[in-house]
Amino acid sequence: MVSKGNKMEGLKPQDWKDLLSGVRNLIISARRAASRSIDTLQVFTSFEIGRRVVEHEQLGEKRATYGKHVLTRLSESLTREFGRGFSEDNLSNMRRFYLEYRKCLPKISEKPSRKSISAPGQSILSNVSSVLSWSHYVFLMTISDKDERQFYEIESAQNGWSLPELKRQFNSSLYERLALSRNKKKVLELAKKGQLIETSSDLIKQPLVLEFLGLDEKNKYAESDLESAIIDKLEHFLLELGKGFLFEARQKRFTFDTDHFYVDLVFYNRLLRCYVLIDLKIGKLTHQDLGQMQMYVNYFDRFVKRDGEHPTIGIILCRTKGSALVEITLPEKANIYASEYKLYLPSKKDLKRKLLAWAAEEE
C-alpha cells in the first residue's frame, strides 16, 4: 500500500479510525496498568521499609529518641543514593503505615497480579487495596477515627477515587452525612455527582449543621425550616450574651455587576447603632471569605447605613471538624467605640465556645 500525502489508498476512513482508536486504547490501558502496578509496588515497598525500621528499633519496640536517629541516618543515606522520596517525614509515614496496617484488616479487593509479587511480608497486599496509591494512604492516616478511615479507604478503592476526589469527599463530610442521614442512598448519589458545600444554601442542608443547630434528623428539611432554626439559635445566643440585637434579614442578596452574593444573617444593634452581618462557613476559612465579608460591610456602609449610625460590623463563624474559628471585622476607627463593642458584642471566646457546644450536642 502506497501513501500519498495524508491520503492512504485502499484504506477506508472508518478502517483508519478503528485502527487508530484500537491502538490508542491499547496504549492507554497499558499505561494505566503500569501505573497501577507501580502504585501497588510503592505501597508494598513503603510497608516493608516501615516494618524493617520498626523491627530494627529494639525488635519493634518504639523508642522516640533512637527512632528519630535511625530515620535521620536512613534518610540521608537513601536520599544520596536514590534521590527524592525518602525524607524523614516520608520514612516516618512508612513506619506509621506498618504500625497501622500490620494487623489484619478486611480485604478491599483482590487482584490476580498480586501473585506476581513475592517477598517477605507479602501478606500486606491482602490487607490493603491494590488500586490506592501511597499518597492515598498518607492522607488516610491523617484521619484519626479508625472507622471513618476504613470507610474512606473502602469507598476510594471500590469507586476508583483519585487522591483529589478522596480529599473532596472527606472535606464534604460524606462519612458524617451517611451516619446522620436516613436516606443513605440519596447521600451516596449526591457524592457520586460531586455534591459540595459551596454556597450558603448547600451549607444549611449539610448534616453537620443539624448537629450545630441541635435539630432532629429528618429525611428532608425544607430550606425555610433550616433558615428559621439558624435564626432562632443565633438570635437566642445574641440576646443572651449581647444586648440590643434586632433581627433584620436572612440570605440578604448583594448584586455587583451581574454577580449575586448572599450574607446569611443581618442584625441591627440599637444600642451600638450599627448593622451586624453574620456569615456561616463550613471548612477552612480562606482569605476570599474574609474579603467577601469586607465587601458586604463596605456595601452596607455605603448604601444602607444612615447618617449618625456607626459603621457596620461583620462576623464570620467558621465550623470545621472538631474546631471553631471566629473572625470579627470592626470599623477602621473601632478603638473609638471599643468600650461599647466590648459591652454589647459577644467576645470571640464566647462565640467559639457556643459554636463548639452546639456542634457537640448530638455527638
C-alpha contacts under 8 A as a table, 3 or more apart, distances in Angstrom:
res1	aa1	res2	aa2	distance
1	M	8	M	7.63
1	M	9	E	6.71
1	M	10	G	7.29
2	V	8	M	6.73
2	V	9	E	6.48
3	S	6	N	7.28
3	S	7	K	5.99
3	S	8	M	4.57
3	S	9	E	6.25
4	K	7	K	5.29
4	K	8	M	6.26
4	K	9	E	7.66
5	G	8	M	7.95
8	M	11	L	5.90
11	L	15	D	6.45
11	L	16	W	6.72
12	K	15	D	5.17
12	K	16	W	6.43
13	P	16	W	5.19
13	P	17	K	6.32
14	Q	17	K	4.98
14	Q	18	D	6.12
15	D	18	D	5.10
15	D	19	L	6.19
16	W	19	L	5.09
16	W	20	L	6.14
17	K	20	L	5.18
17	K	21	S	5.91
18	D	21	S	5.12
18	D	22	G	5.97
19	L	22	G	5.22
19	L	23	V	6.22
20	L	23	V	5.28
20	L	24	R	6.06
21	S	24	R	5.16
21	S	25	N	6.10
22	G	25	N	5.24
22	G	26	L	6.17
23	V	26	L	5.05
23	V	27	I	6.27
24	R	27	I	5.21
24	R	28	I	6.13
25	N	28	I	5.07
25	N	29	S	5.98
26	L	29	S	5.19
26	L	30	A	6.08
27	I	30	A	5.09
27	I	31	R	6.13
28	I	31	R	5.19
28	I	32	R	6.18
29	S	32	R	5.12
29	S	33	A	6.13
30	A	33	A	5.08
30	A	34	A	6.10
31	R	34	A	4.99
31	R	35	S	6.06
32	R	35	S	4.99
32	R	36	R	6.17
33	A	36	R	5.10
33	A	37	S	6.17
34	A	37	S	5.07
34	A	38	I	6.19
35	S	38	I	5.09
35	S	39	D	6.17
36	R	39	D	5.00
36	R	40	T	6.15
36	R	130	S	7.35
36	R	131	V	6.34
37	S	40	T	5.10
37	S	41	L	6.16
38	I	41	L	5.12
38	I	42	Q	6.01
39	D	42	Q	5.09
39	D	43	V	6.19
39	D	130	S	7.44
39	D	131	V	7.43
39	D	132	L	6.99
39	D	133	S	4.89
39	D	134	W	6.64
40	T	43	V	5.23
40	T	44	F	6.19
40	T	130	S	5.22
40	T	131	V	7.14
40	T	132	L	7.51
40	T	133	S	6.87
41	L	44	F	5.01
41	L	45	T	5.90
42	Q	45	T	5.05
42	Q	46	S	6.00
42	Q	133	S	7.55
42	Q	134	W	6.40
43	V	46	S	5.16
43	V	47	F	6.25
43	V	133	S	6.58
43	V	134	W	5.14
44	F	47	F	5.15
44	F	48	E	6.23
44	F	122	Q	7.69
44	F	124	I	7.08
44	F	125	L	6.89
45	T	48	E	5.03
45	T	49	I	6.11
46	S	49	I	5.15
46	S	50	G	6.14
46	S	94	M	5.25
46	S	97	F	7.72
46	S	134	W	7.79
47	F	50	G	5.08
47	F	51	R	6.13
47	F	94	M	5.98
47	F	95	R	7.42
47	F	97	F	6.22
47	F	98	Y	5.21
47	F	124	I	7.57
48	E	51	R	4.98
48	E	52	R	6.22
48	E	98	Y	7.51
48	E	121	G	6.83
49	I	52	R	5.26
49	I	53	V	6.18
49	I	91	L	7.85
49	I	94	M	6.51
49	I	95	R	7.20
50	G	53	V	5.16
50	G	54	V	6.16
50	G	91	L	7.19
50	G	92	S	7.84
50	G	93	N	7.93
50	G	94	M	4.56
50	G	95	R	3.73
50	G	96	R	6.97
50	G	97	F	6.74
50	G	98	Y	5.25
50	G	99	L	7.85
51	R	54	V	5.24
51	R	55	E	6.07
51	R	95	R	6.56
51	R	98	Y	5.59
51	R	99	L	7.78
52	R	55	E	5.13
52	R	56	H	5.94
53	V	56	H	5.10
53	V	57	E	6.38
53	V	70	V	7.75
53	V	95	R	6.55
54	V	57	E	5.13
54	V	58	Q	7.83
54	V	59	L	7.06
54	V	60	G	4.64
54	V	61	E	7.13
54	V	62	K	6.95
54	V	95	R	6.41
55	E	58	Q	6.39
55	E	59	L	4.35
55	E	60	G	4.03
55	E	61	E	7.46
56	H	59	L	5.75
56	H	60	G	6.57
57	E	60	G	5.44
57	E	61	E	6.00
57	E	62	K	6.17
57	E	63	R	7.00
57	E	66	Y	7.23
57	E	67	G	6.35
58	Q	61	E	5.43
58	Q	62	K	7.47
62	K	67	G	6.91
63	R	66	Y	5.64
63	R	67	G	5.73
64	A	67	G	5.07
64	A	68	K	6.04
65	T	68	K	5.31
65	T	69	H	6.48
66	Y	69	H	5.12
66	Y	70	V	6.29
67	G	70	V	5.10
67	G	71	L	6.26
68	K	71	L	5.22
68	K	72	T	6.18
69	H	72	T	5.18
69	H	73	R	6.33
70	V	73	R	5.41
70	V	74	L	5.97
71	L	74	L	5.07
71	L	75	S	5.82
71	L	88	E	5.76
71	L	91	L	6.63
71	L	92	S	7.22
72	T	75	S	5.23
72	T	76	E	6.31
72	T	88	E	6.07
73	R	76	E	5.23
73	R	77	S	6.28
74	L	77	S	5.25
74	L	78	L	6.03
75	S	78	L	5.31
75	S	79	T	5.86
75	S	86	F	5.54
75	S	87	S	5.44
75	S	88	E	5.67
75	S	91	L	7.30
76	E	79	T	5.34
76	E	80	R	6.25
76	E	87	S	7.95
77	S	80	R	5.34
77	S	81	E	6.54
78	L	81	E	5.22
78	L	82	F	5.64
78	L	83	G	7.09
78	L	86	F	6.36
79	T	82	F	5.26
79	T	83	G	4.43
79	T	84	R	6.00
79	T	85	G	7.53
79	T	86	F	5.89
79	T	87	S	7.35
80	R	83	G	5.91
83	G	86	F	7.46
84	R	87	S	7.26
85	G	90	N	6.90
86	F	89	D	7.96
86	F	90	N	5.84
86	F	91	L	6.02
87	S	90	N	5.20
87	S	91	L	6.17
88	E	91	L	5.09
88	E	92	S	5.96
89	D	92	S	4.98
89	D	93	N	6.24
90	N	93	N	4.94
90	N	94	M	6.32
91	L	94	M	4.94
91	L	95	R	6.29
92	S	95	R	5.10
92	S	96	R	6.19
93	N	96	R	5.01
93	N	97	F	5.92
93	N	138	V	6.77
94	M	97	F	4.88
94	M	98	Y	6.35
95	R	98	Y	5.32
95	R	99	L	6.40
96	R	99	L	4.99
96	R	100	E	5.99
97	F	100	E	5.16
97	F	101	Y	5.98
97	F	137	Y	7.83
97	F	138	V	7.99
97	F	141	M	7.60
98	Y	101	Y	5.30
98	Y	102	R	5.47
99	L	102	R	5.72
100	E	103	K	7.29
101	Y	104	C	7.17
101	Y	105	L	7.32
101	Y	124	I	7.58
101	Y	127	N	7.45
101	Y	128	V	7.93
102	R	124	I	7.12
104	C	127	N	6.33
105	L	127	N	5.30
105	L	128	V	7.66
106	P	127	N	6.43
107	K	110	E	7.40
107	K	126	S	6.07
107	K	127	N	5.34
107	K	128	V	6.78
107	K	129	S	7.62
108	I	127	N	7.32
108	I	128	V	6.66
108	I	129	S	5.70
108	I	154	I	6.13
108	I	157	A	7.02
108	I	158	Q	7.75
109	S	129	S	5.98
109	S	130	S	7.24
109	S	157	A	7.65
109	S	158	Q	7.99
110	E	114	R	7.82
110	E	126	S	7.16
110	E	129	S	7.86
110	E	130	S	7.69
111	K	114	R	5.74
111	K	130	S	7.26
112	P	115	K	5.91
112	P	116	S	7.90
113	S	116	S	5.53
113	S	117	I	7.62
114	R	117	I	5.61
114	R	125	L	7.12
115	K	118	S	7.13
117	I	122	Q	7.50
118	S	122	Q	6.44
119	A	122	Q	5.63
121	G	124	I	6.28
122	Q	125	L	5.91
122	Q	126	S	7.95
123	S	126	S	5.51
123	S	127	N	7.01
124	I	127	N	5.12
124	I	128	V	6.38
125	L	128	V	5.50
125	L	129	S	7.15
125	L	130	S	7.21
126	S	129	S	7.66
129	S	132	L	5.67
129	S	157	A	6.40
130	S	133	S	7.78
131	V	157	A	5.94
131	V	160	G	7.23
132	L	136	H	5.91
132	L	137	Y	7.38
132	L	156	S	7.43
132	L	157	A	6.30
133	S	136	H	5.16
133	S	137	Y	6.77
134	W	137	Y	5.19
134	W	138	V	6.26
135	S	138	V	5.04
135	S	139	F	6.33
135	S	163	L	7.13
136	H	139	F	5.32
136	H	140	L	6.11
136	H	163	L	5.75
136	H	166	L	7.89
137	Y	140	L	4.79
137	Y	141	M	6.05
138	V	141	M	5.42
138	V	142	T	7.05
139	F	142	T	5.42
139	F	143	I	7.47
140	L	143	I	5.56
140	L	149	R	5.98
140	L	152	Y	7.61
140	L	153	E	7.13
141	M	144	S	7.05
141	M	149	R	7.41
143	I	146	K	7.34
143	I	148	E	7.19
143	I	149	R	5.61
144	S	149	R	7.26
145	D	148	E	5.34
145	D	149	R	6.13
146	K	149	R	5.02
146	K	150	Q	6.12
147	D	150	Q	5.19
147	D	151	F	6.16
148	E	151	F	5.06
148	E	152	Y	6.44
148	E	175	Y	6.57
149	R	152	Y	5.33
149	R	153	E	6.14
150	Q	153	E	4.92
150	Q	154	I	6.08
151	F	154	I	5.33
151	F	155	E	6.13
151	F	175	Y	7.33
152	Y	155	E	5.04
152	Y	156	S	5.84
152	Y	166	L	7.39
152	Y	170	F	7.62
152	Y	175	Y	7.77
153	E	156	S	5.21
153	E	157	A	6.25
154	I	157	A	5.21
154	I	158	Q	6.06
155	E	158	Q	5.21
155	E	159	N	5.80
155	E	160	G	7.95
155	E	161	W	7.73
156	S	159	N	5.40
156	S	160	G	5.50
156	S	161	W	4.71
156	S	162	S	7.56
156	S	166	L	6.46
157	A	160	G	5.27
157	A	161	W	6.82
161	W	164	P	7.89
161	W	165	E	5.47
161	W	166	L	5.77
162	S	165	E	5.11
162	S	166	L	6.16
163	L	166	L	5.04
163	L	167	K	6.25
164	P	167	K	5.13
164	P	168	R	6.07
165	E	168	R	4.93
165	E	169	Q	6.14
166	L	169	Q	5.24
166	L	170	F	6.14
167	K	170	F	5.02
167	K	171	N	6.02
168	R	171	N	5.14
168	R	172	S	6.15
168	R	196	L	7.97
169	Q	172	S	5.05
169	Q	173	S	6.53
169	Q	174	L	5.82
169	Q	191	A	7.10
170	F	173	S	5.20
170	F	174	L	6.13
170	F	175	Y	7.46
171	N	174	L	7.79
171	N	283	G	7.19
172	S	195	Q	7.74
172	S	196	L	5.96
172	S	197	I	6.46
173	S	176	E	5.38
173	S	177	R	6.14
174	L	177	R	5.04
174	L	178	L	6.14
174	L	187	V	7.82
174	L	191	A	7.22
175	Y	178	L	5.30
175	Y	179	A	6.15
176	E	179	A	4.91
176	E	180	L	6.02
176	E	207	P	7.26
176	E	208	L	7.22
177	R	180	L	5.26
177	R	181	S	5.72
177	R	187	V	7.06
177	R	206	Q	7.29
177	R	207	P	5.52
177	R	208	L	7.35
178	L	181	S	5.18
178	L	182	R	7.69
178	L	183	N	7.99
178	L	184	K	5.43
178	L	187	V	6.48
178	L	188	L	7.76
180	L	207	P	6.55
180	L	217	E	7.14
181	S	184	K	5.81
181	S	187	V	7.61
181	S	207	P	7.36
181	S	217	E	7.06
181	S	218	K	7.65
181	S	219	N	7.02
182	R	217	E	7.84
182	R	218	K	7.36
182	R	219	N	5.94
183	N	186	K	5.51
183	N	187	V	6.66
183	N	219	N	6.09
184	K	187	V	5.09
184	K	188	L	6.27
185	K	188	L	5.22
185	K	189	E	6.26
186	K	189	E	5.05
186	K	190	L	6.29
187	V	190	L	5.09
187	V	191	A	6.21
188	L	191	A	4.91
188	L	192	K	6.24
189	E	192	K	5.19
189	E	193	K	6.32
190	L	193	K	5.06
190	L	194	G	6.26
190	L	195	Q	5.17
191	A	194	G	5.11
191	A	195	Q	5.28
192	K	195	Q	7.50
196	L	202	D	7.47
197	I	200	S	7.90
197	I	202	D	5.25
197	I	203	L	5.68
197	I	206	Q	7.69
197	I	282	I	7.57
198	E	202	D	6.37
198	E	203	L	7.34
199	T	202	D	5.20
199	T	203	L	6.26
200	S	203	L	4.83
200	S	204	I	6.38
200	S	262	Y	7.65
200	S	264	D	7.00
200	S	280	L	7.58
200	S	281	K	7.98
201	S	204	I	5.58
201	S	205	K	6.75
201	S	223	E	7.75
202	D	205	K	5.44
202	D	206	Q	6.54
203	L	206	Q	5.26
203	L	209	V	7.28
203	L	281	K	7.61
203	L	282	I	7.02
204	I	209	V	6.15
204	I	223	E	7.62
204	I	226	L	6.34
204	I	227	E	7.43
205	K	209	V	7.24
205	K	221	Y	7.26
205	K	223	E	7.54
205	K	226	L	7.56
206	Q	209	V	5.55
206	Q	210	L	7.11
207	P	210	L	4.95
207	P	211	E	6.81
208	L	211	E	5.24
208	L	212	F	6.26
208	L	359	A	7.37
209	V	212	F	4.60
209	V	213	L	6.04
209	V	359	A	7.56
210	L	213	L	5.14
210	L	214	G	5.89
210	L	215	L	5.12
210	L	216	D	7.21
210	L	217	E	7.34
211	E	214	G	4.85
211	E	215	L	6.33
211	E	358	W	6.75
211	E	359	A	5.03
211	E	360	A	6.92
211	E	361	E	6.59
211	E	362	E	5.89
211	E	363	E	7.58
212	F	215	L	7.94
212	F	355	L	7.21
212	F	356	L	7.91
212	F	358	W	4.68
212	F	359	A	3.88
212	F	360	A	7.31
212	F	361	E	7.59
213	L	229	A	6.74
213	L	230	I	6.68
213	L	233	K	6.67
213	L	358	W	6.16
213	L	359	A	7.18
214	G	358	W	6.48
214	G	359	A	7.50
214	G	361	E	6.34
214	G	362	E	6.88
218	K	221	Y	6.44
221	Y	225	D	6.56
221	Y	226	L	6.83
222	A	225	D	5.30
222	A	226	L	6.69
223	E	226	L	5.28
223	E	227	E	6.17
224	S	227	E	5.05
224	S	228	S	6.09
225	D	228	S	5.22
225	D	229	A	6.23
226	L	229	A	4.94
226	L	230	I	6.18
227	E	230	I	5.17
227	E	231	I	6.20
227	E	250	R	7.75
228	S	231	I	5.08
228	S	232	D	6.01
229	A	232	D	5.09
229	A	233	K	6.07
230	I	233	K	5.29
230	I	234	L	6.16
231	I	234	L	5.41
231	I	235	E	5.67
231	I	265	L	7.61
232	D	235	E	5.20
232	D	236	H	5.94
233	K	236	H	5.37
233	K	237	F	6.33
234	L	237	F	5.03
234	L	238	L	6.08
235	E	238	L	5.16
235	E	239	L	6.07
235	E	245	F	7.87
235	E	247	F	7.41
236	H	239	L	5.19
236	H	240	E	6.07
237	F	240	E	4.99
237	F	241	L	6.20
237	F	242	G	7.85
238	L	241	L	5.35
238	L	242	G	4.99
238	L	243	K	7.20
238	L	245	F	6.76
238	L	346	P	7.26
239	L	242	G	5.42
239	L	243	K	5.90
239	L	244	G	7.44
239	L	245	F	6.49
240	E	243	K	7.66
241	L	344	Y	7.99
241	L	345	L	7.59
241	L	346	P	5.82
242	G	245	F	7.17
242	G	343	L	7.75
242	G	344	Y	4.91
242	G	345	L	5.17
242	G	346	P	5.56
243	K	269	N	7.61
243	K	271	L	7.34
243	K	344	Y	5.26
243	K	345	L	7.39
244	G	268	Y	7.98
244	G	269	N	5.02
244	G	270	R	5.27
244	G	271	L	5.40
244	G	272	L	7.72
244	G	344	Y	7.48
245	F	267	F	6.33
245	F	268	Y	5.77
245	F	269	N	4.43
245	F	270	R	6.65
246	L	267	F	5.48
246	L	268	Y	5.11
246	L	269	N	6.02
246	L	270	R	7.38
247	F	266	V	6.58
247	F	267	F	4.60
247	F	268	Y	6.41
248	E	265	L	7.79
248	E	266	V	5.26
248	E	267	F	4.86
248	E	268	Y	6.25
249	A	252	K	6.16
249	A	265	L	5.95
249	A	266	V	4.96
249	A	267	F	6.94
250	R	263	V	7.25
250	R	264	D	5.39
250	R	265	L	4.48
250	R	266	V	6.08
251	Q	262	Y	5.35
251	Q	263	V	5.33
251	Q	264	D	4.58
251	Q	265	L	6.22
252	K	262	Y	5.26
252	K	263	V	5.29
252	K	264	D	6.62
252	K	265	L	7.07
252	K	266	V	7.27
253	R	260	H	6.60
253	R	261	F	5.60
253	R	262	Y	4.53
253	R	263	V	6.77
254	F	260	H	5.66
254	F	261	F	5.00
254	F	262	Y	6.08
254	F	296	Y	7.68
255	T	258	T	6.66
255	T	259	D	5.67
255	T	260	H	4.58
255	T	261	F	6.32
256	F	259	D	5.31
256	F	260	H	6.52
263	V	266	V	7.47
263	V	277	L	7.16
263	V	278	I	6.86
263	V	279	D	5.73
263	V	296	Y	7.55
264	D	277	L	7.83
264	D	278	I	6.10
264	D	279	D	5.05
264	D	280	L	6.73
265	L	277	L	5.90
265	L	278	I	5.02
265	L	279	D	6.50
266	V	275	Y	7.08
266	V	276	V	5.91
266	V	277	L	4.66
266	V	278	I	6.28
267	F	275	Y	5.81
267	F	276	V	5.00
267	F	277	L	6.28
267	F	278	I	7.99
268	Y	273	R	7.32
268	Y	274	C	5.91
268	Y	275	Y	4.40
268	Y	276	V	5.80
269	N	272	L	5.43
269	N	273	R	5.59
269	N	274	C	5.61
269	N	275	Y	6.21
269	N	276	V	7.02
270	R	273	R	4.71
270	R	274	C	6.95
271	L	344	Y	7.65
272	L	310	H	7.11
272	L	340	E	6.87
272	L	341	Y	7.33
272	L	344	Y	7.34
273	R	309	E	5.29
273	R	310	H	5.73
274	C	305	K	7.63
274	C	309	E	5.76
274	C	310	H	4.98
274	C	311	P	6.03
274	C	312	T	5.52
274	C	313	I	7.32
275	Y	300	F	7.89
275	Y	305	K	7.69
275	Y	311	P	7.49
275	Y	312	T	4.90
275	Y	313	I	6.26
276	V	312	T	5.99
276	V	313	I	4.81
276	V	314	G	5.77
276	V	315	I	7.31
277	L	296	Y	7.95
277	L	297	V	7.52
277	L	312	T	7.60
277	L	313	I	6.24
277	L	314	G	4.72
277	L	315	I	6.02
278	I	314	G	6.06
278	I	315	I	4.80
278	I	316	I	5.78
278	I	317	L	7.36
279	D	293	M	7.79
279	D	315	I	6.47
279	D	316	I	4.92
279	D	317	L	6.21
280	L	316	I	6.07
280	L	317	L	5.00
280	L	318	C	6.02
280	L	319	R	7.81
281	K	285	L	7.27
281	K	316	I	7.27
281	K	317	L	6.15
281	K	318	C	4.60
281	K	319	R	6.19
282	I	318	C	5.83
282	I	319	R	4.98
282	I	320	T	5.84
283	G	318	C	6.95
283	G	319	R	6.23
283	G	320	T	4.85
283	G	321	K	7.74
284	K	318	C	7.44
284	K	320	T	6.61
285	L	289	D	6.47
285	L	290	L	7.88
285	L	318	C	6.54
286	T	289	D	5.23
286	T	290	L	6.70
287	H	290	L	5.09
287	H	291	G	6.07
288	Q	291	G	4.97
288	Q	292	Q	6.00
289	D	292	Q	5.08
289	D	293	M	6.32
290	L	293	M	5.23
290	L	294	Q	6.30
290	L	316	I	7.98
291	G	294	Q	5.04
291	G	295	M	6.21
292	Q	295	M	4.95
292	Q	296	Y	6.40
293	M	296	Y	5.03
293	M	297	V	6.23
293	M	314	G	6.39
293	M	315	I	7.98
293	M	316	I	7.70
293	M	329	T	7.91
294	Q	297	V	5.00
294	Q	298	N	6.10
294	Q	314	G	7.34
294	Q	329	T	7.22
295	M	298	N	5.14
295	M	299	Y	6.16
296	Y	299	Y	5.09
296	Y	300	F	6.32
296	Y	314	G	7.98
297	V	300	F	5.26
297	V	301	D	6.21
297	V	312	T	5.69
297	V	313	I	6.67
297	V	314	G	6.30
298	N	301	D	5.11
298	N	302	R	6.12
298	N	312	T	7.85
299	Y	302	R	5.20
299	Y	303	F	5.91
299	Y	304	V	7.42
300	F	303	F	5.38
300	F	304	V	4.73
300	F	305	K	5.85
300	F	312	T	6.66
301	D	304	V	6.05
301	D	305	K	5.05
301	D	311	P	6.06
301	D	312	T	6.09
302	R	305	K	6.63
305	K	309	E	6.43
305	K	310	H	7.92
305	K	311	P	7.44
305	K	312	T	7.68
306	R	309	E	5.69
311	P	331	P	5.90
312	T	330	L	7.53
312	T	331	P	6.93
313	I	328	I	7.21
313	I	329	T	5.69
313	I	330	L	5.32
313	I	331	P	6.78
314	G	328	I	5.68
314	G	329	T	4.76
314	G	330	L	6.87
315	I	326	V	7.14
315	I	327	E	5.77
315	I	328	I	4.50
315	I	329	T	6.20
316	I	326	V	5.69
316	I	327	E	5.16
316	I	328	I	6.45
317	L	324	A	7.50
317	L	325	L	6.24
317	L	326	V	4.95
317	L	327	E	6.89
317	L	355	L	7.90
318	C	324	A	5.71
318	C	325	L	4.99
318	C	326	V	6.12
319	R	323	S	6.40
319	R	324	A	4.80
319	R	325	L	6.61
319	R	355	L	7.49
320	T	323	S	5.38
320	T	324	A	6.01
322	G	356	L	7.53
323	S	356	L	6.74
324	A	352	K	5.65
324	A	355	L	6.67
324	A	356	L	6.37
325	L	352	K	6.34
326	V	348	K	5.91
326	V	351	L	6.96
326	V	352	K	6.35
327	E	348	K	7.45
328	I	348	K	7.78
330	L	334	A	5.93
331	P	334	A	5.05
333	K	336	I	5.83
333	K	337	Y	7.63
334	A	337	Y	5.42
334	A	338	A	5.87
335	N	338	A	4.77
337	Y	340	E	5.32
337	Y	341	Y	6.26
338	A	341	Y	5.20
338	A	342	K	6.16
339	S	342	K	5.18
339	S	343	L	6.13
340	E	343	L	5.03
340	E	344	Y	6.20
341	Y	344	Y	5.41
341	Y	345	L	5.35
342	K	345	L	5.73
342	K	346	P	7.45
342	K	347	S	7.37
346	P	350	D	6.28
346	P	351	L	6.60
347	S	350	D	5.24
347	S	351	L	6.25
348	K	351	L	5.08
348	K	352	K	6.09
349	K	352	K	5.27
349	K	353	R	6.11
350	D	353	R	5.06
350	D	354	K	6.17
351	L	354	K	5.29
351	L	355	L	6.00
352	K	355	L	4.99
352	K	356	L	6.18
353	R	356	L	5.39
353	R	357	A	6.13
354	K	357	A	4.89
354	K	358	W	6.04
355	L	358	W	5.37
355	L	359	A	6.38
356	L	359	A	5.13
356	L	360	A	6.14
357	A	360	A	5.13
357	A	361	E	6.22
358	W	361	E	5.41
359	A	362	E	7.25
359	A	363	E	7.50
360	A	363	E	4.99
